[in-house]
Amino acid sequence: MKAAVKIKMMVDVSLLVMLPVLMAEILTGQEVHEWLGTAMAVVLILHHLLNINWLKNIGKGNYTPLRSLITIINLLLFADMSILMISGIVMSGFVFEWLPISGGMILSRRLHLFTSHWGLILMALHTGVHWSRVVRLGTKFWEKSESEDELTWLARGLATAISIFGVYAFIQQNMSDYLFLKTAFVFWDETKTAVSFLIETLSIMGLFITIGYYGQKRMKGLKGMKHKTVKYLAFLIPILVCIGTICWMITGNRTSLADSWETTPPVTTDENCTQSIDQKQKEDSNPSEVNDGYVLISGGTFLMGSPESEAWRGDDEQQHTVTVSDFYMSPYEVTQEDYEALTGNNPSSFEGTKLPVDSISWTDAITYCNLMSEQAGLTPAYQTDGNEILWNRSANGYRLPTEAEWEYACRAGTTTPFHTKDSISAEESNYWGNYPYMIEDNYFNQSNLETRPGTSRYETVPVDSFEPNLYGLYNMHGNVGEWVWDLYGAYDSSEQINPAGADTGNLHISRGGGWNDFAKNVRSAYRATSQGGRGVYNIGIRLVRGAVPEGGILVSGQPMQKETGAGNVLIAYFSWGGNTREIAEEIAEQTGADLFEITCIEPYSTDYNTVLQEAQRDQNTQARPELAAQVENMEQYDTILLGYPNWWASIPMPVASFMEEYDFYGKTIIPFCSHGGGRFGQSLAFIAKLAPDAMIGEGLAISYSGGESLPSDVSTWLEVNKVKQ
């Protein structure tokens, strides 16, 4: 066999193996995925150089139906691989991070998902129509003998078996959903190993190789159709398919996003809305008013919280009567441009001048408010007294809204879950659009959904996106959560006037939910919690100013301070697929702390698809599964390292059962979780609500079992929380 032929075979086999491995990014990690993708791009270029003669002759000769088919497949595959590589470069966070590329992340993600799955099919078809060459090369390894027929039939039987299993794998992996973009992200079966995934993916390729092989054999018999029209179609079809696909992805019903965030949407023309805003702006204004474009929110009385009939309400959303005074509120979340101009810093996860600033702490927000006030010549609202932050309610400077002010402004006179009434679509708000309100109740039976899944954008959008509410406020639902002044605590059920939150606590509240939240967590009444001293990747700020002086009342907003990591340590964890267990065992090895596994009397199914539904069911009903074992002498432990997998953006319900069995007053809970991309979701807020008297430490989110970096990740985390190693 000639050296050139051997090289071609090695190159082609490499491509056939690389692509299935690249499909398992969740197993390899992003950095390995990017380097392997770069290697595949190099090999792909080499493949084309080795087959340069085909490219030179592409416009020559007559085009039979078979040659037309081969040309169409080749051109589609070339376009597919080109888009796949370009979108990968745009999204790169390691190999091509140095390139000055900004924007395009949303479309690139969708194109990458789309072309990777179609690339698998097209590459298999490409191999199939050229399989005769592979057979000819293979025959050179053995001499022709009487057993040749037996080998032929053996090969056919093997191809049949692979194809049958390929059909099963195609269905099991939900390939059609990715080929037609019915979903914008990958559900990964945690029980699936790298080997099993590779076998399934290769069997899918085997199925389409077989289709390509026998398809080209049938087309060989079609003679006498050597028309110029066929030749032109061979070039025209791939071009039209590529153009149509890109147009559909940009402007089609699944991705009609341009009007949502790339341009400033017009202010609603609703007559009542216009009159309402105009009327407010004509009312008495604050003598110290500056021309900052803030909207005057006329005070009033409303029912804060949610009715018991509201789906997915939390126990901490008890309705009670609240009255708020007039105040001014910014129509927009604070942008990165404004934040960086004033502070010289931009900690945001997604960069863009008109995107909201995110990843700032509550204390960062307080500092920004005072800087804004000083710049505008207003009296700063906040003072620092040692470790305590005080709010001067008589000050005319910029500040964070109270929780009551925020909900009053968000509702804009509505009493429904959203200011858009009973539901909110992905075309009206930037949240995890795959999970619109109420979809969790019947996610696995989508044929009967009243509200269809929408688009998940996977990042923030400009602050002036979508239609404002009736008060002229943009993005009150979704995009980024917004820090408010209040410490977290139970509502006072009595009638309140300008409440300012709990007197003590260790957690601050954010409202509105972010780009990565399910719709249930962007409701008007939903309360999220986090420690005020650290930035959170999906939380930003929106500022207000007082409209009516309220006297020189100083209100404390400093959370209770407590040293974490002191005393005896218990590692309590729930694990289903084993990922969380591996993390817990690594923590135990580094700390020597006691291990306790949270288990159920009636365990969850070992089948991945079944456990998805069981977990969803338990969250829907807020079930408390009965546990098989209890911690002896829980009172001896001061610090609980609490581990769990991220299930439906929250904690598994057995963890809730565990937390409700014990008194965590004065203890420190330090969470760690395994996840497939959703990090903590809303689990931290859930934990805080289950243990309001505990100190919540810095959490650790690990992708699945963490891989080689797990020991160092755990060590750093323990050091941050001052847990002895």
Beta strands, then each sheet from edge to edge (+ up, - down):
strand 1: 295-297
strand 2: 300-304
strand 3: 320-324
strand 4: 327-329
strand 5: 382-385
strand 6: 388-392
strand 7: 398-399
strand 8: 481-487
strand 9: 496-497
strand 10: 508-511
strand 11: 528-530
strand 12: 539-540
strand 13: 544-546
strand 14: 554-556
strand 15: 569-573
strand 16: 594-597
strand 17: 639-645
strand 18: 668-675
strand 19: 695-696
strand 20: 700-703
sheet 1: 1+ 4- 13+ 7-
sheet 2: 2+ 3- 9-
sheet 3: 5+ 6- 14+
sheet 4: 11+ 10- 8+ 12+
sheet 5: 16+ 15+ 17+ 18+ 19+
sheet 6: 16+ 15+ 17+ 18+ 20+
end
